[in-house]
């Protein structure tokens, strides 16, 4: 893959279109990408990644982060175009992210969706291939053979991440290598086996739980019939292989014990049943004797009571005979009483009715009153016809009053509308003036809002600039102290090292062994070995001093990085804030905010003013129409009033004749109705009085005849003998009860067994019943014991069969679990068979790491002058640690092998750069041998001295042997004199720009 040209518009810090010619930069093999902090060096690499994959590297693709330049004009679209050669094909990829743009009509913005274009250059020119994001992404990954993560690691070599890789543990290295080399299938195998192991373990545990649940139910069913000292649960838990035999043995013991208890209970039940039968017979005999003795005593008592009631029986019998004869006269008595009451009522009503008649009719008979009633009804009919005319006259009066009221209301509304229309022009001018004023305020508010937001952003940047300036000052002081500490630690280390070298002879002499050759001179004799001088420095003291020096260097480097980051952020904030002070910006923002708030408040009345003006115009139109309609209705009301006056005059002439001396026709009709009712009532009362007098005389005759026939001398004697029906019934019931009691006593005196029982001693049924109840209780207890023993035996048999089924089903599950658990433990590195505790995925990644270490060593030997070699190690990191992803460095000067985390700053850069280049070669071979003709190396050169920098540049220059071009991203000033081809990023107030430099010539 070779990059040719990159075109950037409104992307990151680049506001104006910028073009980067990689062909011109790649001519020298190595080119430098430099510029001040925050200018946009990394944004160039982001643009390359975005053009290829549609997204920037993961650490910079934060949620809510926009790729659009804040300096770009609103109508300039954000766009990245990359021209490259991959797989022998020359392609051009253009991408636009999702972004807001001004609306073509009206104000505001609209959102454009993300777009992509892919073209290929052939002999006939450029040919469009696709505009689909998915198709373009698949085509790029297929041509490059790398995902976005692999591309960012292999082509955009991030030295900081590889330095961390050197110092990281096995887990962190595994995560990075797993992203670069697709080992997901091996991790999937581990996960699958682990899931199957967990599933099999769950099944075994569930089976064990079922067996234990069955055993628990067996214990509950057995109760106290089994020896609980052999109960299996306390000594066996789920997963115990001996659980099955323990449950089987205990179940057999429980079943035998239950059957023995059943036999004993059955024998006891048979004995209790015989005793209960005898007690029941004794209780029945005692109850029968007590019943007969009580019956005999009750008969004697009732016979004595009957003899005492004889006089009362004779009195009741005589009274009942007299009442029966009086019942024959009762109908005639009732008829005479009803006739007398009716005649009395009619006579009283006649007296009252005659009192209401006028004196002329006080002695009138029935015929005279009927004639008067007929004449009055004729007069009432004539009054009814006149009453309808009177109602119409009243309606006319009400209608005329309504017309008058409507006329007055219409005149008032007409006058009010005339006055309102006269003020119309003045009202309309005032409302229009309010609309214009609010519209001007709205325009001013929009203008102030456009100035207010940039002012607020500038104020925020100024505050951040001031805060970062204080942070930078503090960091500078901390850096000065860190440098002093580092220098002191370095001097101490060098002094100790020099002292140790002066006494190295004594240290070598301490390692001499009599009879063995010296490692320096080769002699086997050691006549005068050196002795340690006072204050001798050993290797441990030197290593401790060196470790303190490295720690001080790391602190210094950390403070330098923090200071650089703070200064970079301060420069960005200063660029955004401009030259104004924070107080000036605060005053400007406050003034704009106050003016904007006032204008916004005035503009808020625009909608209300427009509504009031529109409402007034609608009211003007309505009032004009209403005025014409009011004039037409006034004429109609005048015509209707004249017609009603004529009709009312005609009706009043007719009504004068009908009213007579009454105030109205209705009053006249009510008077006639009262007179008719009075005459009708009097005639009816007179007729009822005559009829009731005749009925009373007839009832007196019938009563005298009935009393004589019943045997009474007078009607008064007959009336005294009459009794109510309920009294006669009660007397008869008393006589019947006495007769029934007499018959019952005669029957009882004839019973022989009752007399025989009375001659015997008194019975004791309570004692016999108590004895029977005690026998019954013993019988129930014995029967319950037998039933419980039978149920326990049946339940134990059923539960034993169920437990045996659970045990048989558990065997295959346990075998399957043991088999899959061995495989899962082996692949996960937790099995005892896996001596190095190496996971399957780590085993695959270890092979890749070994290839990377071999490829990196080729370049590391050259950069370190043949001193260092990277070695892959599969040794375990500790007693509990795992192996497979260890990385050591072999020092040829000392012959010792140590961990890469012990390398110094410059040595770490050597190793990380060599590791990054080696990883690029391995991933390239993994991707099918795809050529990577363009690489970028990001920072790290500041930790090298001049000689080391020359060696690194020689290694990078050797990459041209494979026709590669390498871009170096760095702040180091020496590189500007050593690298001829340069791409400078210049930071400006309106956005960054790029400049090409070659051998002192600037484009």
ZAMARGU-4260 file (C-alpha; in steps of 0.2 Angstrom, whole numbers, plus 5000, padded with zeros to 4 digits):
<rodrens>
0) 5000/5000/5000 | 5007/5017/4995 | 4999/5034/4999 | 5000/5047/4984 | 4989/5062/4989
5) 4978/5068/5003 | 4966/5082/5002 | 4958/5089/5018 | 4944/5102/5019 | 4936/5109/5035
10) 4943/5094/5045 | 4950/5095/5063 | 4961/5111/5064 | 4961/5114/5045 | 4948/5126/5039
15) 4953/5129/5021 | 4957/5115/5009 | 4974/5108/5011 | 4983/5095/4999 | 4997/5084/5005
20) 5008/5076/4991 | 5015/5060/4998 | 5023/5056/4982 | 5034/5071/4983 | 5038/5068/5002
25) 5042/5049/4999 | 5055/5053/4986 | 5069/5054/4999 | 5062/5039/5008 | 5061/5048/5025
30) 5051/5063/5028 | 5047/5074/5044 | 5030/5079/5049 | 5032/5093/5062 | 5024/5109/5069
35) 5019/5117/5086 | 5008/5108/5099 | 4990/5108/5094 | 4994/5113/5076 | 4986/5096/5069
40) 5000/5084/5066 | 4990/5069/5072 | 4975/5076/5063 | 4984/5072/5046 | 4985/5054/5052
45) 4967/5054/5058 | 4962/5060/5040 | 4971/5045/5032 | 4963/5033/5044 | 4946/5041/5042
50) 4947/5041/5023 | 4951/5022/5023 | 4939/5016/5037 | 4926/5030/5040 | 4932/5033/5058
55) 4948/5040/5067 | 4958/5029/5079 | 4948/5023/5094 | 4956/5034/5107 | 4951/5050/5098
60) 4934/5044/5092 | 4925/5050/5109 | 4906/5051/5109 | 4900/5068/5104 | 4917/5073/5096
65) 4915/5081/5079 | 4927/5080/5065 | 4922/5096/5058 | 4934/5111/5060 | 4928/5125/5071
70) 4936/5138/5060 | 4928/5133/5044 | 4914/5143/5035 | 4896/5137/5038 | 4894/5133/5020
75) 4910/5124/5018 | 4908/5105/5019 | 4920/5094/5029 | 4928/5082/5016 | 4943/5070/5016
80) 4950/5063/4999 | 4964/5050/4999 | 4972/5044/4983 | 4982/5027/4986 | 4989/5011/4977
85) 4984/4995/4985 | 4984/4977/4977 | 4991/4985/4961 | 4975/4996/4959 | 4975/5015/4960
90) 4960/5021/4970 | 4953/5037/4976 | 4942/5037/4992 | 4931/5052/4997 | 4922/5053/5013
95) 4910/5066/5021 | 4905/5064/5039 | 4887/5068/5045 | 4887/5087/5048 | 4875/5102/5049
100) 4874/5115/5035 | 4864/5131/5033 | 4847/5129/5025 | 4845/5134/5007 | 4829/5143/5011
105) 4825/5152/5027 | 4836/5152/5043 | 4843/5138/5053 | 4853/5123/5049 | 4849/5106/5042
110) 4859/5089/5044 | 4867/5081/5029 | 4870/5062/5031 | 4887/5054/5029 | 4893/5051/5011
115) 4907/5041/5003 | 4914/5039/4986 | 4926/5026/4979 | 4934/5028/4961 | 4947/5018/4952
120) 4960/5025/4939 | 4961/5014/4923 | 4968/5018/4906 | 4952/5027/4902 | 4953/5039/4917
125) 4943/5038/4934 | 4929/5026/4935 | 4916/5027/4949 | 4914/5010/4959 | 4903/5013/4974
130) 4894/5025/4985 | 4890/5013/4999 | 4899/5014/5016 | 4898/4995/5018 | 4904/4991/5001
135) 4918/5003/5002 | 4923/4997/5019 | 4923/4979/5014 | 4933/4983/4998 | 4947/4992/5008
140) 4948/4979/5021 | 4950/4965/5008 | 4963/4975/4998 | 4974/4980/5014 | 4970/4964/5023
145) 4969/4974/5039 | 4956/4980/5051 | 4956/4998/5057 | 4964/4993/5073 | 4978/4983/5064
150) 4981/4998/5052 | 4983/5010/5067 | 4996/4998/5075 | 5005/4994/5059 | 5005/5009/5048
155) 5003/5023/5061 | 5016/5016/5073 | 5011/5023/5090 | 5027/5022/5100 | 5019/5026/5117
160) 5008/5011/5116 | 5023/4999/5111 | 5033/5006/5126 | 5018/5002/5137 | 5018/4985/5128
165) 5036/4982/5134 | 5032/4986/5152 | 5015/4977/5152 | 5010/4961/5159 | 5004/4945/5150
170) 4986/4950/5151 | 4989/4967/5143 | 5000/4960/5129 | 4987/4947/5126 | 4974/4961/5123
175) 4985/4970/5111 | 4990/4955/5101 | 4973/4948/5101 | 4967/4964/5092 | 4981/4963/5079
180) 4980/4944/5076 | 4963/4937/5074 | 4963/4924/5088 | 4944/4925/5092 | 4941/4908/5086
185) 4953/4901/5099 | 4945/4912/5113 | 4928/4906/5107 | 4934/4888/5109 | 4939/4892/5127
190) 4923/4901/5130 | 4913/4886/5123 | 4922/4873/5133 | 4920/4884/5149 | 4901/4886/5145
195) 4899/4867/5142 | 4909/4864/5158 | 4897/4876/5168 | 4882/4868/5160 | 4888/4850/5164
200) 4892/4855/5181 | 4875/4863/5184 | 4867/4847/5178 | 4878/4836/5190 | 4874/4848/5204
205) 4855/4848/5199 | 4856/4829/5199 | 4864/4829/5216 | 4852/4841/5223 | 4838/4830/5217
210) 4846/4815/5225 | 4848/4825/5241 | 4830/4831/5240 | 4824/4813/5238 | 4834/4808/5253
215) 4827/4823/5263 | 4809/4817/5258 | 4814/4799/5264 | 4819/4806/5281 | 4803/4816/5282
220) 4793/4800/5278 | 4803/4789/5289 | 4801/4800/5305 | 4806/4791/5320 | 4806/4774/5312
225) 4824/4774/5306 | 4840/4776/5315 | 4845/4794/5311 | 4863/4791/5317 | 4866/4784/5299
230) 4858/4799/5290 | 4869/4803/5275 | 4866/4821/5273 | 4878/4828/5287 | 4893/4818/5279
235) 4889/4820/5261 | 4886/4835/5250 | 4882/4838/5231 | 4896/4831/5220 | 4901/4818/5233
240) 4903/4801/5224 | 4899/4791/5240 | 4882/4800/5241 | 4873/4786/5231 | 4878/4771/5241
245) 4874/4781/5257 | 4857/4785/5252 | 4853/4767/5246 | 4859/4759/5262 | 4850/4771/5273
250) 4833/4769/5263 | 4834/4750/5265 | 4836/4752/5284 | 4822/4764/5285 | 4810/4752/5275
255) 4813/4737/5286 | 4811/4747/5302 | 4794/4754/5295 | 4787/4736/5291 | 4791/4730/5309
260) 4782/4744/5317 | 4767/4741/5305 | 4766/4722/5312 | 4766/4728/5330 | 4753/4741/5327
265) 4741/4728/5318 | 4742/4716/5333 | 4738/4730/5346 | 4723/4736/5335 | 4715/4719/5336
270) 4715/4718/5355 | 4708/4736/5357 | 4694/4732/5345 | 4687/4718/5357 | 4687/4729/5372
275) 4678/4743/5363 | 4664/4732/5357 | 4660/4726/5375 | 4660/4744/5382 | 4648/4750/5368
280) 4635/4736/5372 | 4636/4741/5391 | 4633/4759/5386 | 4618/4756/5375 | 4610/4745/5389
285) 4612/4759/5402 | 4605/4772/5390 | 4589/4761/5387 | 4585/4758/5405 | 4587/4777/5409
290) 4575/4781/5395 | 4561/4769/5402 | 4563/4775/5420 | 4562/4793/5414 | 4546/4789/5403
295) 4537/4781/5419 | 4540/4796/5430 | 4535/4808/5416 | 4518/4799/5414 | 4514/4800/5432
300) 4517/4818/5433 | 4506/4822/5418 | 4491/4812/5425 | 4491/4822/5441 | 4491/4838/5431
305) 4476/4832/5420 | 4466/4828/5435 | 4468/4846/5443 | 4462/4854/5426 | 4444/4846/5427
310) 4434/4862/5433 | 4442/4873/5420 | 4437/4860/5406 | 4419/4862/5411 | 4419/4881/5410
315) 4428/4881/5393 | 4415/4869/5386 | 4400/4880/5391 | 4408/4896/5385 | 4412/4888/5368
320) 4393/4883/5366 | 4386/4900/5369 | 4399/4908/5357 | 4394/4896/5343 | 4375/4902/5345
325) 4381/4920/5345 | 4390/4917/5329 | 4374/4914/5320 | 4368/4932/5324 | 4385/4940/5320
330) 4381/4944/5301 | 4365/4953/5305 | 4374/4963/5318 | 4388/4968/5306 | 4375/4973/5292
335) 4365/4984/5305 | 4381/4993/5311 | 4387/4997/5293 | 4370/5004/5288 | 4370/5015/5304
340) 4387/5022/5300 | 4384/5025/5282 | 4368/5035/5286 | 4376/5045/5299 | 4390/5050/5287
345) 4378/5055/5273 | 4367/5065/5285 | 4382/5075/5290 | 4388/5078/5272 | 4371/5085/5268
350) 4371/5097/5282 | 4388/5104/5276 | 4383/5105/5258 | 4367/5115/5261 | 4377/5127/5272
355) 4387/5132/5257 | 4372/5136/5245 | 4365/5153/5243 | 4349/5157/5253 | 4339/5155/5237
360) 4344/5137/5236 | 4345/5132/5254 | 4329/5122/5254 | 4330/5116/5235 | 4327/5098/5231
365) 4337/5087/5219 | 4328/5092/5203 | 4330/5111/5206 | 4349/5109/5209 | 4351/5099/5193
370) 4343/5113/5183 | 4354/5126/5191 | 4370/5116/5187 | 4365/5114/5168 | 4364/5133/5166
375) 4380/5137/5175 | 4390/5124/5163 | 4383/5133/5148 | 4390/5150/5154 | 4407/5141/5158
380) 4408/5135/5139 | 4407/5153/5133 | 4420/5159/5145 | 4432/5146/5139 | 4432/5152/5121
385) 4435/5170/5127 | 4450/5164/5137 | 4459/5159/5122 | 4457/5177/5115 | 4463/5184/5131
390) 4479/5173/5130 | 4483/5179/5113 | 4481/5197/5119 | 4494/5194/5133 | 4506/5186/5120
395) 4504/5201/5109 | 4509/5212/5124 | 4524/5202/5128 | 4530/5202/5110 | 4528/5221/5109
400) 4539/5222/5125 | 4552/5211/5117 | 4552/5222/5101 | 4555/5237/5112 | 4569/5229/5122
405) 4578/5223/5106 | 4576/5240/5098 | 4584/5248/5113 | 4599/5235/5114 | 4601/5237/5095
410) 4602/5256/5097 | 4615/5255/5110 | 4626/5242/5100 | 4624/5254/5085 | 4630/5269/5094
415) 4645/5259/5102 | 4650/5252/5085 | 4649/5269/5077 | 4661/5276/5091 | 4673/5261/5089
420) 4674/5264/5070 | 4677/5282/5072 | 4693/5278/5082 | 4698/5264/5070 | 4712/5273/5061
425) 4721/5279/5077 | 4719/5261/5085 | 4726/5253/5069 | 4741/5265/5068 | 4746/5261/5087
430) 4745/5242/5085 | 4755/5243/5069 | 4768/5253/5078 | 4770/5240/5092 | 4772/5226/5078
435) 4786/5236/5070 | 4795/5239/5086 | 4794/5221/5091 | 4801/5216/5074 | 4816/5228/5076
440) 4819/5220/5093 | 4819/5203/5086 | 4831/5207/5072 | 4843/5215/5085 | 4841/5200/5097
445) 4847/5188/5082 | 4862/5200/5079 | 4867/5200/5097 | 4865/5181/5099 | 4877/5179/5084
450) 4890/5189/5093 | 4886/5183/5111 | 4890/5164/5108 | 4908/5168/5101 | 4911/5180/5115
455) 4906/5167/5128 | 4917/5154/5120 | 4932/5167/5120 | 4928/5170/5138 | 4929/5152/5142
460) 4945/5150/5133 | 4952/5165/5142 | 4948/5158/5159 | 4955/5141/5154 | 4971/5150/5147
465) 4973/5159/5164 | 4971/5142/5174 | 4983/5133/5162 | 4996/5147/5164 | 4995/5144/5183
470) 4996/5125/5180 | 5011/5127/5168 | 5020/5138/5181 | 5018/5125/5194 | 5023/5111/5183
475) 5038/5121/5178 | 5043/5122/5196 | 5040/5104/5198 | 5050/5100/5183 | 5065/5110/5189
480) 5064/5100/5205 | 5063/5083/5196 | 5078/5088/5185 | 5088/5092/5200 | 5083/5076/5209
485) 5087/5066/5193 | 5104/5074/5191 | 5108/5071/5209 | 5103/5053/5207 | 5113/5051/5191
490) 5129/5058/5200 | 5126/5047/5215 | 5125/5031/5203 | 5140/5036/5193 | 5150/5039/5208
495) 5145/5022/5215 | 5148/5014/5199 | 5166/5022/5198 | 5169/5016/5216 | 5164/4999/5212
500) 5175/4998/5196 | 5190/5004/5207 | 5187/4989/5219 | 5181/4976/5206 | 5197/4966/5209
505) 5191/4963/5227 | 5174/4958/5220 | 5182/4946/5208 | 5193/4939/5221 | 5178/4935/5232
510) 5172/4923/5218 | 5188/4914/5217 | 5188/4895/5222 | 5204/4886/5227 | 5210/4874/5213
515) 5198/4882/5200 | 5205/4894/5186 | 5203/4913/5188 | 5190/4920/5176 | 5202/4934/5172
520) 5219/4927/5171 | 5215/4908/5169 | 5228/4903/5183 | 5222/4890/5195 | 5233/4897/5209
525) 5228/4913/5219 | 5243/4918/5229 | 5237/4936/5234 | 5219/4939/5231 | 5213/4957/5233
530) 5204/4962/5249 | 5189/4974/5249 | 5194/4992/5254 | 5185/5001/5267 | 5169/5008/5260
535) 5168/4995/5246 | 5153/4997/5234 | 5145/4980/5229 | 5134/4977/5214 | 5118/4978/5225
540) 5122/4996/5230 | 5126/5001/5212 | 5109/4993/5206 | 5100/5001/5220 | 5107/5018/5215
545) 5104/5015/5197 | 5086/5010/5201 | 5084/5027/5210 | 5091/5036/5195 | 5078/5027/5183
550) 5064/5031/5195 | 5069/5050/5195 | 5071/5049/5176 | 5053/5042/5175 | 5047/5056/5186
555) 5056/5069/5176 | 5049/5062/5160 | 5031/5061/5167 | 5033/5079/5173 | 5040/5085/5156
560) 5025/5076/5147 | 5012/5084/5159 | 5021/5101/5156 | 5020/5099/5137 | 5002/5094/5138
565) 4998/5109/5149 | 5008/5121/5138 | 4999/5114/5122 | 4982/5116/5130 | 4987/5134/5136
570) 4992/5138/5118 | 4976/5131/5111 | 4966/5141/5124 | 4977/5157/5121 | 4974/5155/5102
575) 4955/5153/5105 | 4955/5168/5118 | 4964/5180/5107 | 4974/5195/5114 | 4960/5202/5126
580) 4961/5200/5145 | 4948/5190/5154 | 4941/5205/5163 | 4938/5213/5145 | 4930/5198/5139
585) 4919/5196/5154 | 4913/5214/5153 | 4910/5212/5134 | 4900/5196/5137 | 4890/5204/5151
590) 4886/5219/5140 | 4881/5208/5126 | 4870/5197/5137 | 4861/5212/5145 | 4858/5219/5128
595) 4852/5202/5121 | 4841/5199/5136 | 4833/5216/5134 | 4830/5214/5115 | 4824/5196/5117
600) 4811/5203/5130 | 4805/5216/5118 | 4804/5204/5104 | 4794/5192/5114 | 4779/5204/5112
605) 4780/5202/5092 | 4768/5187/5092 | 4756/5196/5104 | 4756/5212/5094 | 4753/5204/5077
610) 4738/5194/5085 | 4731/5210/5092 | 4732/5219/5075 | 4724/5204/5066 | 4710/5203/5079
615) 4707/5222/5078 | 4706/5221/5059 | 4694/5206/5060 | 4683/5216/5073 | 4683/5231/5061
620) 4676/5221/5047 | 4663/5213/5058 | 4657/5229/5065 | 4655/5237/5048 | 4644/5222/5043
625) 4634/5223/5059 | 4630/5241/5056 | 4622/5237/5040 | 4613/5222/5047 | 4606/5233/5062
630) 4598/5246/5050 | 4589/5232/5041 | 4583/5224/5057 | 4576/5241/5064 | 4565/5243/5049
635) 4558/5225/5051 | 4554/5228/5069 | 4544/5244/5066 | 4533/5235/5053 | 4530/5221/5065
640) 4525/5233/5079 | 4511/5241/5069 | 4503/5224/5065 | 4503/5219/5083 | 4494/5235/5088
645) 4480/5232/5076 | 4477/5214/5082 | 4477/5218/5100 | 4464/5232/5098 | 4452/5220/5090
650) 4454/5206/5103 | 4451/5219/5118 | 4434/5224/5111 | 4428/5206/5111 | 4434/5202/5129
655) 4425/5217/5137 | 4408/5208/5134 | 4413/5192/5141 | 4422/5197/5157 | 4406/5206/5165
660) 4411/5211/5183 | 4426/5200/5184 | 4444/5207/5181 | 4448/5194/5168 | 4440/5180/5158
665) 4450/5168/5168 | 4443/5175/5184 | 4426/5174/5177 | 4429/5155/5172 | 4435/5151/5190
670) 4420/5159/5198 | 4408/5148/5187 | 4418/5133/5190 | 4416/5136/5209 | 4397/5138/5208
675) 4395/5122/5198 | 4406/5112/5210 | 4395/5118/5225 | 4378/5114/5217 | 4385/5097/5211
680) 4391/5093/5229 | 4374/5098/5237 | 4364/5087/5225 | 4375/5072/5228 | 4374/5073/5247
685) 4355/5074/5247 | 4354/5059/5236 | 4366/5049/5247 | 4356/5053/5263 | 4340/5047/5257
690) 4347/5030/5251 | 4356/5027/5268 | 4340/5030/5278 | 4331/5016/5269 | 4345/5004/5271
695) 4346/5007/5290 | 4327/5002/5292 | 4330/4986/5282 | 4345/4981/5293 | 4335/4983/5310
700) 4322/4971/5304 | 4334/4958/5299 | 4344/4958/5316 | 4328/4956/5326 | 4323/4940/5316
705) 4341/4932/5318 | 4341/4935/5337 | 4325/4926/5339 | 4330/4911/5329 | 4346/4909/5339
710) 4337/4908/5355 | 4341/4925/5362 | 4327/4936/5370 | 4334/4953/5364 | 4347/4959/5351
715) 4358/4966/5365 | 4359/4948/5373 | 4364/4941/5356 | 4377/4955/5354 | 4385/4950/5371
720) 4387/4932/5366 | 4397/4935/5350 | 4415/4931/5352 | 4429/4934/5339 | 4435/4919/5328
725) 4452/4918/5336 | 4445/4916/5354 | 4433/4902/5348 | 4448/4893/5340 | 4458/4895/5356
730) 4445/4888/5366 | 4443/4873/5355 | 4461/4870/5355 | 4462/4869/5374 | 4448/4856/5374
735) 4457/4845/5360 | 4473/4846/5370 | 4465/4839/5386 | 4457/4825/5376 | 4474/4820/5367
740) 4483/4821/5384 | 4470/4809/5392 | 4472/4796/5377 | 4491/4797/5378 | 4491/4793/5397
745) 4480/4778/5394 | 4492/4771/5382 | 4507/4773/5393 | 4498/4765/5408 | 4496/4749/5397
750) 4516/4748/5394 | 4524/4733/5403 | 4542/4736/5400 | 4541/4754/5407 | 4533/4747/5423
755) 4547/4734/5425 | 4561/4747/5422 | 4553/4757/5436 | 4555/4743/5448 | 4574/4742/5445
760) 4588/4752/5453 | 4592/4769/5444 | 4602/4768/5429 | 4620/4776/5427 | 4622/4781/5408
765) 4635/4794/5410 | 4647/4782/5418 | 4644/4769/5404 | 4646/4782/5391 | 4663/4788/5398
770) 4669/4770/5398 | 4664/4768/5380 | 4672/4785/5375 | 4689/4779/5383 | 4688/4763/5373
775) 4684/4772/5357 | 4699/4784/5360 | 4711/4769/5362 | 4703/4761/5346 | 4706/4777/5336
780) 4724/4779/5342 | 4728/4761/5337 | 4719/4763/5320 | 4729/4779/5317 | 4745/4770/5321
785) 4741/4756/5309 | 4736/4769/5295 | 4752/4779/5298 | 4763/4764/5298 | 4755/4758/5281
790) 4757/4776/5274 | 4775/4777/5279 | 4779/4760/5272 | 4770/4764/5255 | 4779/4782/5255
795) 4796/4775/5259 | 4794/4762/5245 | 4789/4776/5232 | 4802/4788/5237 | 4815/4774/5237
800) 4811/4770/5219 | 4811/4788/5215 | 4828/4790/5223 | 4835/4775/5213 | 4829/4783/5197
805) 4838/4799/5201 | 4854/4790/5205 | 4853/4780/5189 | 4851/4796/5179 | 4865/4805/5188
810) 4879/4793/5182 | 4880/4798/5164 | 4879/4816/5169 | 4894/4815/5180 | 4904/4806/5167
815) 4901/4819/5154 | 4905/4833/5167 | 4922/4825/5171 | 4926/4823/5152 | 4922/4841/5148
820) 4930/4848/5164 | 4947/4841/5159 | 4946/4849/5142 | 4940/4866/5148 | 4954/4866/5162
825) 4967/4861/5149 | 4962/4875/5137 | 4960/4888/5151 | 4977/4884/5159 | 4970/4879/5176
830) 4972/4860/5174 | 4987/4851/5183 | 4991/4844/5166 | 4995/4861/5159 | 5011/4864/5168
835) 5014/4882/5162 | 4996/4887/5165 | 4995/4893/5147 | 4978/4897/5139 | 4974/4891/5122
840) 4973/4909/5115 | 4989/4913/5124 | 4998/4898/5116 | 4993/4904/5099 | 4998/4922/5103
845) 5014/4916/5110 | 5019/4909/5093 | 5015/4926/5085 | 5025/4935/5099 | 5040/4924/5095
850) 5039/4929/5077 | 5037/4947/5081 | 5052/4946/5093 | 5063/4938/5080 | 5058/4951/5067
855) 5061/4966/5079 | 5078/4959/5085 | 5085/4961/5067 | 5083/4980/5069 | 5086/4981/5087
860) 5103/4974/5085 | 5107/4987/5073 | 5100/5002/5083 | 5109/4996/5099 | 5126/4993/5091
865) 5123/4974/5092 | 5120/4975/5111 | 5102/4970/5114 | 5091/4955/5107 | 5073/4953/5110
870) 5069/4935/5117 | 5051/4928/5119 | 5049/4918/5136 | 5036/4906/5140 | 5041/4905/5158
875) 5028/4907/5172 | 5028/4925/5180 | 5025/4918/5197 | 5019/4904/5208 | 5001/4907/5203
880) 5005/4917/5187 | 5003/4910/5169 | 5016/4909/5155 | 5016/4911/5136 | 5018/4930/5133
885) 5034/4935/5142 | 5046/4946/5133 | 5064/4948/5139 | 5079/4958/5132 | 5096/4949/5131
890) 5111/4961/5135 | 5126/4955/5125 | 5138/4966/5135 | 5134/4957/5152 | 5127/4941/5145
895) 5112/4942/5156 | 5093/4941/5151 | 5081/4954/5160 | 5064/4960/5158 | 5060/4973/5145
900) 5052/4984/5159 | 5070/4988/5166 | 5076/4997/5150 | 5080/5015/5151 | 5071/5029/5141
905) 5082/5028/5126 | 5083/5009/5126 | 5064/5008/5128 | 5063/5019/5112 | 5075/5007/5103
910) 5065/4992/5108 | 5048/4999/5105 | 5052/5005/5088 | 5060/4989/5083 | 5045/4980/5090
915) 5033/4991/5080 | 5043/4988/5064 | 5044/4969/5068 | 5025/4969/5071 | 5022/4978/5055
920) 5032/4964/5046 | 5023/4950/5054 | 5005/4957/5052 | 5009/4961/5034 | 5014/4943/5031
925) 4999/4938/5041 | 4988/4948/5029 | 4995/4939/5014 | 5011/4948/5010 | 5003/4965/5007
930) 5016/4978/5004 | 5016/4992/5016 | 5026/5006/5006 | 5021/5020/5018 | 5023/5020/5037
935) 5022/5034/5050 | 5031/5034/5067 | 5023/5045/5080 | 5035/5054/5093 | 5048/5046/5104
940) 5064/5053/5097 | 5067/5066/5110 | 5074/5053/5122 | 5089/5049/5110 | 5106/5057/5110
945) 5115/5061/5094 | 5123/5044/5091 | 5108/5035/5095 | 5097/5046/5084 | 5110/5043/5069
950) 5108/5024/5072 | 5089/5025/5072 | 5089/5035/5056 | 5100/5023/5048 | 5088/5009/5052
955) 5074/5019/5046 | 5084/5023/5030 | 5087/5005/5027 | 5068/5003/5025 | 5070/5010/5008
960) 5078/4994/5003 | 5060/4987/5002 | 5055/5003/4993 | 5046/5010/5008 | 5044/5028/5014
965) 5043/5033/5032 | 5035/5048/5040 | 5042/5054/5057 | 5030/5064/5068 | 5041/5073/5080
970) 5045/5090/5089 | 5064/5086/5090 | 5073/5101/5082 | 5088/5091/5076 | 5077/5081/5065
975) 5074/5096/5054 | 5092/5097/5049 | 5094/5078/5047 | 5078/5075/5037 | 5077/5084/5020
980) 5059/5081/5015 | 5047/5090/5028 | 5029/5093/5030 | 5026/5108/5042 | 5009/5111/5050
985) 5008/5130/5054 | 4995/5135/5067 | 4986/5151/5063 | 4971/5160/5070 | 4959/5155/5056
990) 4965/5137/5056 | 4981/5127/5052 | 4989/5126/5035 | 5002/5113/5028 | 5018/5118/5020
995) 5030/5106/5010 | 5049/5109/5013 | 5062/5100/5003 | 5081/5104/5006 | 5077/5122/5011
1000) 5064/5125/4998 | 5046/5129/5005 | 5030/5126/4994
</rodrens>
